[in-house]
Amino acid sequence: MRTYELMFIVDPRVPDEEVVALTDDVKELLQSGGAEIAKEQSWGKRKLAYEINKLSEGKYVLLHVRAEEGVHPFPLLEQRMQQNEKILRYLTVRTDVGRMRFPFEPDQEPAVEVAAVEAS
């Protein structure tokens, strides 16, 4: 099973009721695509790192999503989010542990030779 995090930022001028309705629409699209919503977090209004459309704040929503191997519920959702003017930004990140691999074991030093450079 694959796990994902989907975060989107909604225009701060949108009322809270519409943010809840928008979140429900996003969850419904994900579930119709074969995904399962594991957890939902509404972070409320927060300051943006940089201005987007002359706005310095946004309402953040984070969804933790699970999907079976081979199920791709995001393409249609991301297309709709891109077309929705109420959504300032969105980001989908795959978070399964199986994808995170180290080039070497944690107890072992990397096998990299460093050439000594002499100062002249």
C-alpha positions as a printed Julia matrix, in Angstrom:
120×3 Matrix{Float64}:
   0.0    0.0     0.0
   1.29   3.45   -0.87
   0.84   6.5     1.32
   0.7   10.12    0.25
   0.29  13.56    1.75
  -1.8   16.08   -0.13
  -1.59  19.66    1.05
  -3.48  22.51   -0.52
  -3.74  26.19    0.33
  -7.07  27.96   -0.08
  -7.57  31.69   -0.6
  -7.97  33.25    2.89
 -11.02  35.27    1.75
 -13.01  32.06    1.23
 -15.4   31.42    4.17
 -14.66  28.43    6.42
 -17.87  26.67    5.3
 -16.66  26.75    1.69
 -13.24  25.42    2.74
 -14.98  22.48    4.43
 -17.12  21.88    1.32
 -14.03  22.1    -0.9
 -12.19  19.61    1.33
 -15.18  17.24    1.16
 -15.14  17.48   -2.65
 -11.41  16.67   -2.7
 -11.95  13.67   -0.4
 -14.84  12.44   -2.54
 -12.72  12.64   -5.71
  -9.91  10.71   -4.02
 -12.26   8.01   -2.75
 -13.93   7.65   -6.14
 -10.43   7.14   -7.6
  -9.8    4.2    -5.27
  -7.93   5.93   -2.45
  -8.66   5.97    1.27
  -8.38   9.06    3.5
  -6.37   8.07    6.58
  -6.3   11.45    8.3
  -7.42  15.03    7.7
  -5.92  18.12    9.28
  -7.08  21.69    8.88
  -4.26  24.02    9.89
  -6.33  27.17    9.54
  -5.02  30.5     8.32
  -1.23  30.83    8.2
   1.28  33.2     6.71
   2.67  32.21    3.32
   6.41  32.01    2.69
   5.94  34.38   -0.26
   3.03  36.3    -1.75
   0.72  34.47   -4.14
  -1.67  36.65   -6.17
  -0.89  39.55   -3.81
  -2.01  37.47   -0.79
   0.27  36.91    2.19
  -1.93  34.35    4.01
  -3.76  31.16    3.14
  -5.89  28.44    4.72
  -3.94  25.17    4.84
  -5.49  21.69    4.58
  -3.47  18.46    4.83
  -4.8   15.03    3.86
  -3.03  11.73    4.52
  -4.05   9.33    1.74
  -3.58   5.58    1.22
  -3.89   3.84   -2.14
  -3.25   0.33   -3.35
  -0.27  -0.36   -5.61
  -1.21   0.59   -9.18
  -4.05   2.94   -8.17
  -3.44   6.54   -9.25
  -6.2    8.78   -7.82
  -4.4   12.11   -8.28
  -4.33  13.08  -12.0
  -8.01  14.1   -12.23
  -7.92  15.7    -8.78
  -4.81  17.76   -9.56
  -6.34  18.91  -12.85
  -9.44  20.15  -11.01
  -7.36  21.8    -8.28
  -5.32  23.63  -10.92
  -8.52  24.97  -12.49
 -10.08  26.05   -9.17
  -9.35  29.74   -8.48
  -9.98  29.28   -4.74
  -6.94  27.0    -4.43
  -3.69  28.97   -4.42
  -1.27  26.01   -4.38
  -1.28  22.25   -3.88
   1.36  19.58   -3.45
   1.17  15.79   -3.44
   4.06  13.86   -1.88
   4.51  10.1    -1.71
   5.54   9.16    1.83
   6.02   5.37    1.88
   9.05   4.26    3.81
   9.89   1.66    1.15
  10.99   4.36   -1.29
  13.49   5.93    1.07
  16.77   4.14    0.6
  20.21   5.11    1.78
  23.24   4.68   -0.48
  25.03   3.03    2.46
  24.21   1.51    5.83
  23.9    4.03    8.7
  26.79   2.42   10.64
  29.05   2.36    7.59
  30.9    5.38    6.23
  30.38   6.19    2.56
  33.09   4.86    0.24
  34.23   8.18   -1.16
  37.88   9.07   -1.62
  38.7   12.68   -1.03
  41.83  14.02   -2.71
  43.92  16.28   -0.53
  44.33  19.77   -1.92
  47.49  21.62   -1.04
  47.38  25.35   -0.58
  50.01  27.15   -2.63
